[in-house]
Amino acid sequence: MPELFEILMIVSFGISWPINLIKAVKSRTAKGTSLGFLILIFMGYVCGIASKFINPAYMASFSEKWYVLIFYFINLIVVGLNITVYFRNRVLDRTKED
């Protein structure tokens, strides 16, 4: 049951990231986007993943609870894509200024 609530938490947080990614791709600007915030979120997911791997109780039952990590990795990838699009949009902003 705790894993279910953890998944619900991660899914709830994760719903916003694809939406943010689509918005960033369409807007073609980095204005209004905080790189520091994105990096903090990215690092939070890295820490969440690491906490699973160093938790002996979780690792003892990994074969039964591996699916929890999928949601962390999905969010990590989508936030990573948001960071990538941020840098693309910064380049686009610079070319607009010239």
C-alpha positions as CSV (number, residue, x, y, z in Angstrom):
1,M,0.0,0.0,0.0
2,P,2.8,2.6,0.7
3,E,4.1,2.0,-2.9
4,L,0.6,2.8,-4.2
5,F,0.6,6.2,-2.5
6,E,4.2,6.8,-3.6
7,I,3.2,6.1,-7.2
8,L,0.2,8.4,-6.9
9,M,2.5,11.2,-5.6
10,I,5.0,10.7,-8.4
11,V,2.3,10.5,-11.0
12,S,0.7,13.7,-9.6
13,F,4.0,15.5,-9.8
14,G,4.8,14.0,-13.2
15,I,1.6,15.1,-14.9
16,S,2.8,18.6,-15.1
17,W,6.2,17.8,-16.8
18,P,4.9,16.7,-20.2
19,I,2.5,19.6,-20.2
20,N,5.4,22.0,-19.4
21,L,7.6,20.3,-22.1
22,I,4.9,20.8,-24.8
23,K,4.5,24.4,-23.8
24,A,8.2,25.0,-23.9
25,V,8.6,23.4,-27.3
26,K,5.7,25.4,-28.7
27,S,6.7,28.8,-27.2
28,R,10.2,28.6,-28.6
29,T,11.5,30.8,-25.8
30,A,13.3,30.3,-22.5
31,K,11.7,33.4,-21.0
32,G,9.8,32.5,-17.9
33,T,11.6,29.2,-17.4
34,S,14.0,28.7,-14.4
35,L,16.9,26.5,-15.2
36,G,17.8,26.4,-11.5
37,F,14.3,25.1,-10.7
38,L,14.5,22.4,-13.4
39,I,17.9,21.3,-12.1
40,L,16.6,21.1,-8.5
41,I,13.7,18.9,-9.6
42,F,16.0,16.7,-11.7
43,M,18.3,16.3,-8.7
44,G,15.3,15.5,-6.5
45,Y,14.3,12.6,-8.8
46,V,18.0,11.4,-8.9
47,C,17.9,11.4,-5.1
48,G,14.6,9.6,-5.0
49,I,16.0,6.9,-7.3
50,A,19.2,6.6,-5.2
51,S,17.2,6.3,-2.0
52,K,15.5,3.2,-3.5
53,F,18.7,1.6,-4.4
54,I,20.3,2.2,-1.0
55,N,17.3,1.1,1.0
56,P,17.9,-2.5,2.1
57,A,14.2,-3.2,2.7
58,Y,13.3,-2.0,-0.8
59,M,16.1,-3.9,-2.4
60,A,15.1,-7.1,-0.6
61,S,11.8,-7.0,-2.3
62,F,12.9,-5.4,-5.5
63,S,11.5,-8.2,-7.7
64,E,8.1,-7.4,-6.3
65,K,8.3,-3.6,-6.2
66,W,10.5,-2.7,-9.2
67,Y,7.6,-0.9,-10.9
68,V,7.8,2.0,-8.4
69,L,11.1,3.0,-10.0
70,I,9.6,3.3,-13.4
71,F,7.7,6.4,-12.4
72,Y,10.8,8.0,-11.0
73,F,12.7,7.3,-14.3
74,I,9.9,8.5,-16.5
75,N,9.8,11.8,-14.6
76,L,13.6,12.1,-14.6
77,I,13.6,11.7,-18.4
78,V,10.8,14.2,-19.0
79,V,12.5,16.8,-16.7
80,G,15.7,16.1,-18.6
81,L,13.9,16.8,-21.8
82,N,12.6,20.1,-20.3
83,I,16.2,21.0,-19.5
84,T,17.3,20.2,-23.1
85,V,14.5,22.3,-24.5
86,Y,15.4,25.1,-22.2
87,F,18.9,25.3,-23.8
88,R,17.4,25.0,-27.3
89,N,15.1,27.9,-26.5
90,R,17.9,30.0,-25.2
91,V,19.7,29.6,-28.5
92,L,16.5,30.6,-30.3
93,D,16.1,33.6,-28.0
94,R,19.7,34.7,-28.9
95,T,19.0,34.4,-32.6
96,K,15.9,36.5,-32.3
97,E,17.9,39.2,-30.6
98,D,20.3,39.5,-33.5
